[in-house]
Amino acid sequence: MTLPRRLAPIVGLCIAFGSARAQDAAVRIAADPRIELMAIVFRLSGGGFDQAHYVQYDSAVRRQFEPHRAHEAVALARELHEKRAVGFSTVMALAIAFEPFPSLGL
C-alpha cells in the first residue's frame, strides 16, 4: 500500500474533526504576549526576529526595549543562540511553555 493511501484515512479524520471543532468554537485572533516578548529578547540578543519590513513596529520595539539590551535574559538568549543554536521555532516553543502574563511561570 502506498504512503498516500495509508495517510488518506488520517487526513480525512483530521479534516472532519477540524471542521466540526471550527463550527463549535469561536476563532480568536490576537498577539500572544509570551511570543512577542521572547521574539524581542532574542532579537536584542542578535538571535534573529528582526522586523525591518515593519518600520513602525521595528522603531517602537527599538525605542521601548533597546535600553534593556544588557538585561540578564538577553544575555542568556545570546548564549543559547551562540552555543546551542537556539532560534526561531525553538524560541516559539519555549515561549508557549510559559504561563500567560503576568506570572510567566514554567
C-alpha positions as CSV (number, residue, x, y, z in Angstrom):
1,M,0.0,0.0,0.0
2,T,1.4,3.4,-1.0
3,L,2.0,6.2,1.5
4,P,-0.8,8.4,0.2
5,R,-3.3,5.6,0.6
6,R,-2.1,4.9,4.1
7,L,-2.4,8.6,5.1
8,A,-5.8,9.2,3.5
9,P,-7.9,8.0,6.5
10,I,-5.8,10.1,8.9
11,V,-6.1,13.2,6.7
12,G,-9.9,12.5,6.4
13,L,-10.3,12.3,10.2
14,C,-8.2,15.5,10.7
15,I,-10.4,17.4,8.2
16,A,-13.6,16.0,9.8
17,F,-12.6,16.8,13.4
18,G,-11.1,20.2,12.4
19,S,-14.2,21.4,10.6
20,A,-16.5,20.2,13.4
21,R,-14.4,21.9,16.0
22,A,-14.2,25.1,13.9
23,Q,-18.0,25.3,13.8
24,D,-18.3,24.9,17.6
25,A,-15.6,27.3,18.7
26,A,-15.2,31.0,18.0
27,V,-11.9,32.0,16.5
28,R,-9.9,34.5,18.5
29,I,-7.1,36.3,16.7
30,A,-4.6,38.1,18.9
31,A,-0.9,38.5,19.5
32,D,0.4,36.3,22.3
33,P,2.5,38.5,24.7
34,R,4.7,35.5,25.5
35,I,5.7,35.1,21.9
36,E,6.2,38.8,21.4
37,L,8.4,39.0,24.5
38,M,10.6,36.0,23.6
39,A,11.0,37.3,20.0
40,I,12.1,40.7,21.3
41,V,14.5,39.2,23.8
42,F,16.1,37.0,21.1
43,R,16.1,39.9,18.7
44,L,18.0,42.1,21.3
45,S,20.5,39.2,21.7
46,G,21.2,39.1,18.0
47,G,19.3,35.8,17.5
48,G,17.1,36.9,14.7
49,F,13.5,38.1,14.7
50,D,14.3,41.5,13.0
51,Q,11.2,43.3,11.7
52,A,12.9,45.7,9.3
53,H,10.0,45.4,6.8
54,Y,7.6,46.7,9.5
55,V,9.1,50.1,10.1
56,Q,6.6,51.3,12.8
57,Y,6.7,48.1,14.8
58,D,10.5,48.0,14.4
59,S,11.1,51.5,15.7
60,A,8.6,51.1,18.6
61,V,10.3,47.9,19.7
62,R,13.7,49.6,19.5
63,R,12.5,52.6,21.4
64,Q,10.9,50.6,24.2
65,F,13.4,47.7,24.6
66,E,16.8,48.9,23.4
67,P,17.7,50.2,26.9
68,H,17.3,46.7,28.2
69,R,19.9,45.1,25.9
70,A,22.2,44.4,28.8
71,H,19.4,42.5,30.8
72,E,20.4,39.0,32.0
73,A,17.5,37.5,30.0
74,V,19.0,38.9,26.8
75,A,22.5,37.6,27.8
76,L,21.0,34.2,28.4
77,A,19.2,34.3,25.0
78,R,22.6,35.3,23.3
79,E,24.3,32.4,25.0
80,L,21.6,29.9,23.9
81,H,21.7,31.2,20.4
82,E,25.5,31.2,20.1
83,K,26.3,27.9,22.0
84,R,23.2,25.9,21.3
85,A,21.9,27.4,18.0
86,V,18.6,28.2,19.7
87,G,16.4,30.2,17.3
88,F,13.1,30.6,15.6
89,S,10.9,27.5,16.2
90,T,12.7,26.6,19.4
91,V,12.2,30.1,20.7
92,M,8.5,30.0,19.9
93,A,8.2,26.5,21.6
94,L,9.9,28.0,24.6
95,A,7.6,31.0,24.6
96,I,4.4,28.9,24.7
97,A,5.8,26.8,27.5
98,F,5.5,29.8,29.9
99,E,2.2,30.5,31.7
100,P,0.4,33.6,30.5
101,F,1.2,37.1,31.7
102,P,1.7,38.3,34.4
103,S,3.2,35.2,36.1
104,L,5.2,33.8,33.2
105,G,5.8,30.7,35.3
106,L,7.0,27.5,33.7
